[in-house]
Amino acid sequence: MSPLFRHLIAGFLLVLGLSGCAPRFAGPGPTVAAPRLAASHFVTGDGAVLPVRHWQPGEGSARAVLVALHGFNDYSRFFEAPGSYLRQQGVACYAYDQRGFGHAPGRGEWPGTAAYLDDLKDFVDQVRLRHPGVPVYLLGESMGGAIAIAAVTSKQAPAVDGLILAAPAVWGRATMPWYQRWLLAVAARTLPELELTGEGLGILPSDNIEMLRGLGRDPLVIKATRVDAIYGLADLMDLALQRAPRLRLPTLLLYGEKDQVVPKEPVYRMIASMPAGVRTAFYEQGYHLLLRDLHADRPWSDIVAWIGNHDAPFPSGADRRQPQELALATGWMPHAPQ
């Protein structure tokens, strides 16, 4: 059972006797100016200031550009190590704090999926102005992966040339037990501001213990999550799972077989629904935070190989793995490089 729903069960006696309003999402304000990308921040159309980190190749122009979206309760620092590596491979990288996270406005509040999609489209437009004629790829980790799927399948899709999904959060309600759906609905409507933590649940998101300790000490990583934010995340995961079959861009999906955060069932279900040609990489020793695990250099090098040639074999060999559960459940076969 997910830690989010274990918390909901633990707090249910508190929630059951209370009444209140439906989930409240802190959406963006009216448009006041054109979006603008500065050296250290991105100003959205409604004037919100989103901090930006970027990693640029040392010499010459970039051969590709990557826009990276962080996961739930995280922020742009998540891409510090992979961004530094990719920069050395000639790939320019950008990551920004999304609304509600890091130093972005509305900390801990969920602004609604539309706000995330609008910000992403405008941000990609600004990045393209900085790097004319260079291919731009979108990478989403966990929640960022769900946002990426929803964005590129929307009517106002960002102008990207390909998609990289690292342990995408696609645990939609269609793959949740009924009692989890029910508990979330009740809690979100009776006590949306209730904050839940993941302490004592034994969930290990990575084998990189020193990195996890650093996240625990980082004041910008959210440790207690509002119930209405969890509800908003569930809405987003619903949308991502529903829209995955509509992906038409070149796509690379990375998944750790020891992931304890996003269950295998929804990920495998999504893969089985996706168009032929999607590249997949399964890491036998990988956890949820694949890009920060002890063996994170393996997916990093695979990303570089895929950016250079979408059909090239991966250095790690992870593109040749076929999890038995996926094969038995869906009959899915991995895409073979040409």
C-alpha positions in Angstrom: 0.0 0.0 0.0 1.2 3.5 -0.8 2.5 5.6 2.1 0.0 8.3 1.1 -2.9 6.0 1.7 -1.5 4.5 4.8 -1.6 8.0 6.2 -5.2 8.4 5.1 -6.2 5.3 6.9 -4.3 6.4 10.0 -6.0 9.7 10.0 -9.4 8.5 9.0 -10.9 8.6 12.5 -10.0 12.3 12.6 -11.5 12.9 9.2 -14.7 10.9 9.5 -16.4 13.2 12.0 -15.5 16.4 10.3 -17.2 18.4 7.5 -15.8 20.9 5.1 -15.3 22.1 1.5 -14.1 20.3 -1.6 -10.4 20.4 -2.4 -9.1 23.9 -2.9 -6.5 24.5 -5.6 -4.5 27.7 -5.7 -4.7 28.4 -9.4 -2.7 31.1 -11.2 -3.8 34.7 -11.5 -4.7 36.7 -14.6 -2.1 37.3 -17.3 -0.2 40.5 -16.6 2.8 40.3 -19.0 4.6 38.1 -21.5 6.5 35.2 -19.9 10.2 35.9 -19.5 13.2 33.6 -18.8 16.1 35.3 -16.9 19.4 34.0 -15.7 18.1 32.6 -12.4 14.3 32.6 -12.7 11.3 32.3 -15.0 8.5 34.9 -14.8 5.2 33.4 -15.8 2.3 35.2 -17.5 0.6 35.9 -14.2 3.8 37.2 -12.7 4.8 34.2 -10.6 8.6 33.9 -10.2 9.9 30.3 -10.5 13.5 29.7 -9.7 15.6 28.2 -12.5 18.8 26.1 -12.5 20.7 25.5 -15.7 23.8 23.6 -16.8 25.4 24.7 -20.1 28.2 23.0 -22.1 31.5 24.6 -21.5 32.6 25.1 -25.1 30.6 25.7 -28.3 26.8 25.4 -28.7 24.8 22.6 -27.2 23.9 19.7 -29.5 20.6 19.2 -27.6 18.7 20.9 -24.8 16.8 19.1 -22.0 14.1 20.7 -19.8 13.7 18.7 -16.6 10.6 18.5 -14.4 11.0 17.5 -10.7 8.8 15.2 -8.7 6.2 15.7 -6.0 7.5 17.6 -2.9 10.9 18.1 -4.6 12.3 21.0 -6.5 14.8 21.9 -9.3 17.9 20.8 -7.3 16.9 17.2 -8.1 18.7 17.6 -11.5 22.0 18.8 -10.1 24.0 15.7 -10.7 22.5 14.5 -14.0 22.6 18.1 -15.3 26.3 18.4 -14.6 26.9 15.0 -16.3 24.8 15.9 -19.4 26.5 19.3 -19.7 29.8 17.4 -20.2 28.1 15.5 -23.0 27.2 18.6 -24.8 23.5 18.8 -23.6 22.3 22.0 -22.1 19.8 21.4 -19.2 17.2 23.6 -17.5 15.1 22.8 -14.4 12.7 25.1 -12.5 10.8 25.0 -9.3 7.2 24.3 -10.2 4.4 26.1 -8.4 3.9 24.9 -4.8 7.4 23.5 -4.5 10.9 24.7 -3.6 11.1 28.5 -3.7 8.1 28.8 -6.1 5.0 30.6 -4.8 2.2 28.7 -3.0 4.4 26.3 -1.2 2.6 23.1 -0.4 -0.5 24.0 -2.3 -1.7 22.4 -5.6 -2.4 25.0 -8.3 -4.2 22.6 -10.7 -2.9 20.6 -13.6 -3.7 23.4 -16.1 -1.3 25.8 -14.3 1.6 23.3 -14.6 0.9 22.7 -18.3 0.7 26.4 -19.1 4.0 27.2 -17.3 5.7 24.3 -19.1 4.7 25.4 -22.6 5.8 29.0 -21.9 9.1 27.9 -20.4 9.9 25.6 -23.4 9.1 28.5 -25.7 11.6 30.7 -23.9 14.3 28.0 -23.9 13.8 27.6 -27.7 14.4 31.3 -28.1 17.8 30.8 -26.3 18.7 27.8 -28.4 17.4 28.3 -32.0 17.6 25.3 -34.2 18.6 22.9 -31.4 16.4 19.9 -30.5 14.7 20.2 -27.2 13.8 17.2 -25.1 11.5 17.1 -22.0 12.4 14.9 -19.0 9.9 14.3 -16.2 10.7 12.5 -13.0 7.8 10.9 -11.1 5.2 13.7 -10.9 7.2 15.6 -13.5 6.7 12.6 -15.8 2.9 12.7 -15.4 3.0 16.5 -16.2 5.1 15.8 -19.3 2.7 13.1 -20.6 -0.3 15.4 -20.0 1.5 18.4 -21.6 2.6 16.7 -24.8 -0.8 15.2 -25.4 -2.7 18.4 -24.8 -4.1 20.8 -27.5 -1.4 23.4 -26.5 1.5 21.0 -26.3 5.0 22.4 -25.7 7.3 22.4 -28.7 9.6 19.5 -27.8 11.3 16.9 -30.0 11.1 14.0 -27.6 10.1 12.8 -24.2 12.0 11.1 -21.4 10.0 9.6 -18.5 11.9 8.6 -15.3 9.6 6.5 -13.0 6.5 8.4 -14.1 3.8 8.9 -11.6 0.9 7.1 -13.4 -0.7 5.4 -10.4 -4.2 6.6 -11.5 -7.4 5.8 -9.7 -8.2 3.1 -12.3 -5.4 1.0 -10.7 -6.2 1.8 -7.1 -8.3 -0.4 -4.8 -11.7 1.0 -4.2 -11.1 1.7 -0.5 -8.1 3.9 -1.4 -10.1 5.9 -3.9 -12.9 6.2 -1.3 -10.6 7.3 1.6 -8.9 9.9 -0.6 -12.2 11.4 -1.7 -13.5 11.6 1.8 -10.4 13.0 3.3 -10.0 15.6 0.5 -13.5 16.9 1.0 -13.6 16.9 4.8 -10.1 18.0 5.9 -8.2 19.2 2.8 -5.6 21.0 4.9 -4.6 18.0 6.9 -0.9 17.4 6.5 0.5 13.9 6.3 4.1 12.7 6.6 5.8 9.5 5.4 7.7 8.7 8.6 7.9 5.2 9.8 6.4 3.5 6.7 9.6 1.8 5.6 9.4 3.0 2.0 12.9 3.2 0.4 12.9 5.6 -2.6 16.6 5.0 -3.4 19.7 3.0 -2.4 21.7 6.2 -2.1 21.3 6.6 1.6 23.6 9.7 1.9 21.5 11.4 -0.8 18.3 10.6 1.1 19.8 12.0 4.3 20.5 15.2 2.4 16.9 15.4 1.2 15.8 15.0 4.9 18.0 18.0 5.9 17.0 20.1 2.9 14.4 22.7 4.1 13.0 23.1 0.6 12.0 19.4 0.3 8.4 19.2 1.6 8.1 16.7 4.4 4.4 17.1 5.3 1.8 17.0 2.4 -1.6 18.5 2.4 -4.4 16.0 1.6 -5.8 18.3 -1.2 -2.4 18.3 -2.8 -2.5 14.5 -2.8 -5.9 14.7 -4.4 -4.6 17.0 -7.1 -1.7 14.6 -7.8 -4.2 11.7 -8.2 -6.1 13.8 -10.7 -2.9 14.4 -12.6 -2.0 10.7 -12.5 -5.4 9.8 -13.8 -4.9 12.1 -16.8 -1.4 10.8 -17.5 -2.5 7.2 -17.5 -5.5 8.0 -19.7 -3.5 9.9 -22.2 -0.4 7.7 -22.5 -1.8 5.8 -25.6 -1.9 9.2 -27.4 1.9 9.8 -27.2 3.3 10.4 -30.7 6.7 11.9 -29.9 9.9 9.8 -29.6 9.7 8.5 -26.0 12.1 6.9 -23.6 10.8 5.3 -20.4 13.1 4.5 -17.5 11.9 2.4 -14.6 13.6 0.7 -11.6 12.4 -2.8 -10.8 12.9 -2.0 -7.0 10.6 1.1 -7.2 8.6 1.2 -3.9 6.8 4.4 -4.7 5.1 3.9 -8.1 3.8 0.3 -8.3 4.6 -1.9 -11.3 1.0 -2.5 -12.3 0.1 1.0 -13.5 3.5 1.4 -15.1 3.2 -1.9 -17.0 -0.4 -1.1 -17.9 0.8 2.2 -19.4 3.6 0.6 -21.3 1.2 -1.9 -22.8 -1.1 0.9 -24.0 1.7 3.0 -25.5 2.4 3.2 -29.3 4.9 0.9 -30.8 8.4 2.4 -31.0 8.5 3.7 -27.4 11.9 2.7 -26.0 12.0 1.3 -22.5 14.8 0.6 -20.0 14.3 -1.5 -16.9 17.0 -1.3 -14.2 17.2 -4.4 -12.1 18.8 -2.6 -9.2 17.0 0.7 -9.7 14.7 2.4 -7.2 12.2 5.3 -7.6 14.9 8.0 -7.7 16.7 6.4 -10.6 18.6 9.5 -11.5 20.0 9.8 -8.0 20.6 6.1 -7.1 24.0 4.8 -6.5 24.1 3.5 -10.1 22.5 6.7 -11.5 25.3 6.9 -14.1 23.6 4.0 -16.0 20.4 5.8 -16.8 22.4 9.0 -17.4 24.5 7.3 -20.1 21.4 5.7 -21.6 19.7 9.1 -21.9 22.8 10.5 -23.7 22.8 7.5 -26.1 19.1 7.9 -26.8 19.4 11.6 -27.5 22.1 10.9 -30.0 20.2 8.1 -31.7 16.7 7.0 -30.7 17.4 3.4 -31.9 20.9 2.9 -30.6 21.5 0.1 -28.0 21.9 1.5 -24.5 25.3 1.3 -22.8 23.7 -0.3 -19.7 21.9 -3.0 -21.6 18.7 -2.0 -19.7 16.8 -1.7 -23.0 17.2 -5.5 -23.4 15.5 -6.4 -20.1 11.9 -7.6 -20.1 10.4 -8.0 -16.6 8.6 -11.3 -16.3 5.5 -9.7 -14.7 5.1 -7.4 -17.7 5.4 -10.2 -20.2 3.0 -12.5 -18.4 0.4 -9.8 -17.7 0.4 -8.0 -21.1 2.3 -10.0 -23.6 4.4 -6.9 -24.2 7.7 -7.2 -25.9 10.5 -4.5 -25.8 11.2 -2.4 -28.9 14.3 -3.8 -30.6 16.9 -1.3 -31.8 17.2 -1.2 -35.6 
